[in-house]
Amino acid sequence: MVQRRLVSGALGATQPFRLPMVLRLILSLPILRNLPGRLIGLGVWRVHVETGPSPSRP
């Protein structure tokens, strides 16, 4: 549904396509530009893995 609205608006427009204000803001600030990828890659919370004692080597 969103894709259909964006594509039809971009293809049928008589004026140049402009990104919505929120996307322009995200792309203009480096800290916000990197945030979506970081959230997807690392998640919101850091994962803490608990490991037992390492096995002793003979």
N, C-alpha and C positions, 0 to 999 in steps of 0.2 A: 504494500500500500504506500509506504513512504517512498520507495524507489519509483513507483509509478508517478507519484506527484512531482518528484524532483526531475525525472527524465522528461515528462510531458511539459513541465514548466520551462525546462531548459531548451527543449527542441521547438516549442511553439511560441517562444517569447519574441517580442519585437525589440526588446532592449537587451543589453548584455546581462548575463547571469551573474548575480551577486550571492555570495554565501550569506547565510543568516548571521546576525550579529554575534551570537554565542560562538559560532565556529570561527569567525574572524578574530574574536578576542582570544580564543584558545590558540590560534595559529600565530598571533602576534607576540605573545609572551612565552619565552623559552621554558619557564618552569611549568606553565600549563600545557604547552605543546608536548612535553615529554611525559606528562602525567598519565594519559590514557594507556600508552604502551607499557609503562611501568606497572600500572594496576593490573593489566592483563597478564603480563609476564611474571610478576612477583606476587600479586594478590594484595589484599589490604593488610593482612597480618603476616608477620614473619613466622615461618614454621620452625618450631623447636623440636629437634629429633633427639630423643633420649636413647643412648646406647649403653649397653652393659659393658662390663670390663672386657678389654680386648683379650683374645685367647693367647696363652703363653706359647712361645715357640720352643721346640725341643732343642 
